[in-house]
Amino acid sequence: MSFPVDDESLLAFGRYLAGRRPFALRVFLSQTEDEFIDAVEEGLEHGIVQLEGARKEYAKLGELGLSRTLAGTLTESGVPAHPEEFENGHVDLKIKHPAGKPFLYLTECKIWQSVPYHKKGMTQLLRDYASGRHKRGCCLEFVRVMGTATKLKDIRNHVDQHKPLDQVDKAVDHKTIKGGFVTTHKHSSDWKVEVLHVACNLFQPPKE
């Protein structure tokens, strides 16, 4: 079955996206990398909120299942996200510009174990997957235990103290994502690459 596509139908679809998933429309229309990053991260936060809203079910999944679920949530919202795609290795989440702009956003996902385990994710992202060409990627923690905010603070205190992976200066707060912060690193390419650190709270208190 074919559907007619004209200016009126495209405009109607754009209005639909603007009303339901405005970040998806901004991803599609983004002309600069900063615009792309802002829209993608709004979509990422939307996906995290969706997982947290059904954490009783999603907390049972492993890293692959959680990253696939997040990718599905983003894609269904209009942001094409691809789990386990090859990018000099199998990165957990790969988001490309849907209109073909040369922008790329990579996310490495971990189930919380420790600060060193988070650092392992940072190492994979910065040394294995990122070429240095793209401005920012993300390390996302799925936290299935109590104290999500504390876990993020522990990570931030560690990276600010030790400045791993050629970190430049201290972390800065993300503009909108609660608890999220951004570090900047000198990549082996000699370009600077930013890493967004965020967490998804999947803790489900046991029934009494």
C-alpha positions in Angstrom: 0.0 0.0 0.0 1.4 3.4 -1.0 0.6 6.7 0.7 0.6 10.1 -1.0 3.3 12.4 0.3 2.9 16.1 -0.3 3.7 19.3 1.5 0.5 19.3 3.4 0.9 15.8 4.7 4.6 16.5 5.7 3.5 19.6 7.5 0.8 17.6 9.3 3.4 15.1 10.4 5.8 17.8 11.5 3.0 19.3 13.6 2.3 15.9 15.1 5.9 15.4 16.1 6.1 19.0 17.5 3.2 18.3 19.7 4.0 14.7 20.8 7.8 14.4 20.6 9.3 17.8 20.0 12.9 16.6 20.5 12.4 14.1 17.6 11.6 17.0 15.3 14.6 19.0 16.6 16.8 16.0 15.9 15.6 15.8 12.3 15.8 19.6 11.7 19.2 20.1 13.5 21.7 21.9 11.3 24.6 22.1 13.8 26.2 19.4 16.0 25.2 21.4 19.1 21.6 21.4 18.0 21.8 17.7 17.3 23.3 16.9 20.7 20.7 19.0 22.6 17.8 17.3 20.9 19.3 13.8 21.2 19.9 14.2 24.9 16.4 15.4 25.5 15.3 12.2 23.7 17.7 10.2 25.8 16.2 11.7 29.0 12.7 10.9 27.7 13.8 7.2 27.2 15.3 7.0 30.7 12.0 8.4 32.2 10.1 5.7 30.3 12.3 2.9 31.7 12.0 4.3 35.2 8.3 4.4 34.9 8.2 0.6 34.4 11.3 -0.2 36.4 9.6 -3.2 38.1 9.8 -5.0 34.7 12.9 -3.5 33.2 15.1 -4.1 36.2 15.1 -7.8 35.4 16.9 -7.2 32.1 20.6 -7.4 31.5 22.8 -4.7 29.9 21.9 -5.8 26.3 18.2 -6.0 27.0 18.2 -2.6 28.7 20.1 -0.9 25.9 17.9 -2.6 23.3 14.8 -1.4 25.1 16.1 2.1 25.3 17.0 2.0 21.6 13.4 0.9 20.9 11.9 3.6 23.0 14.0 6.3 21.2 13.2 4.9 17.7 9.5 4.7 18.4 9.7 8.4 19.5 11.2 9.3 16.2 14.9 9.3 17.0 16.5 6.4 15.1 18.7 4.6 17.6 20.6 1.4 16.8 21.8 -1.1 19.5 25.0 -3.0 19.3 26.1 -1.5 16.0 29.7 -1.7 14.9 31.7 1.5 15.4 35.3 0.2 15.8 33.6 -2.3 18.2 30.0 -3.0 19.2 28.8 0.1 20.9 25.6 -0.2 23.0 23.7 2.7 21.3 24.4 4.5 18.1 22.3 7.5 17.1 22.8 9.0 13.6 21.2 12.1 12.1 18.0 11.0 10.4 18.4 13.5 7.6 22.0 12.5 6.8 24.0 15.2 8.5 27.4 13.9 9.5 26.6 13.9 13.2 26.9 10.8 15.5 26.0 10.2 19.1 27.4 7.1 20.8 26.3 5.7 24.2 27.9 3.1 26.3 25.5 1.5 28.8 26.5 -0.3 32.1 24.5 -1.9 35.0 26.0 -0.2 38.1 28.7 -2.2 39.8 31.3 0.4 40.9 33.1 3.5 39.9 35.9 1.5 38.2 33.3 -0.3 36.2 31.9 3.0 35.0 35.4 4.1 34.1 35.7 0.9 32.0 32.7 2.2 30.0 34.3 5.6 29.6 37.5 3.9 28.3 35.5 1.8 25.8 33.7 4.9 24.6 36.7 7.2 24.3 39.4 4.7 23.2 37.5 2.1 21.3 34.5 3.7 19.7 35.0 7.5 19.4 37.2 8.6 16.5 37.4 12.1 18.0 35.4 13.6 15.1 32.1 13.8 17.0 31.8 16.3 19.9 30.0 14.2 22.6 29.0 10.7 23.7 27.4 9.3 26.8 28.1 6.8 29.6 24.8 5.6 31.0 24.4 3.7 34.3 21.4 1.5 34.9 21.2 1.5 38.7 19.3 -1.5 40.2 20.2 -0.7 43.8 19.4 2.2 46.2 21.1 5.6 45.9 21.2 6.5 42.2 22.1 10.2 43.1 24.9 9.0 45.4 26.3 6.8 42.6 26.5 9.7 40.2 28.2 11.9 42.9 30.7 9.1 43.6 31.6 9.0 39.8 31.8 12.8 39.6 34.1 13.0 42.7 36.3 10.3 41.3 36.8 11.8 37.9 37.3 15.3 39.3 39.9 14.1 41.6 41.8 11.7 39.2 41.0 13.2 35.8 41.1 9.9 34.0 41.5 9.5 30.2 43.1 12.9 29.8 40.2 14.8 31.3 40.4 18.5 30.9 39.2 20.5 34.0 36.4 19.5 36.3 33.0 18.2 35.4 30.1 20.6 34.7 26.4 20.1 35.4 24.3 19.1 32.4 21.9 21.9 31.5 18.7 19.9 32.1 19.2 16.3 33.0 18.9 15.7 36.8 22.2 14.5 38.2 23.8 14.5 34.8 27.2 16.0 34.3 29.7 16.4 31.5 33.5 15.8 31.3 35.8 16.9 28.6 38.7 14.7 27.4 41.7 15.2 25.1 41.2 12.4 22.6 44.1 10.5 20.9 43.1 12.4 17.8 44.0 15.7 19.6 40.4 16.8 19.3 38.4 17.2 22.5 35.5 14.8 23.2 32.8 15.4 25.8 31.2 12.6 27.8 27.7 13.0 29.4 27.4 10.9 32.5 23.8 10.0 33.4 21.9 7.3 35.4 18.6 5.5 35.1 17.0 4.5 38.4 15.7 1.0 38.2 15.7 0.2 41.9 12.5 -1.5 43.0 12.1 -1.7 46.9 11.2 -5.3 48.0 7.7 -5.9 49.2 7.3 -6.0 52.9 
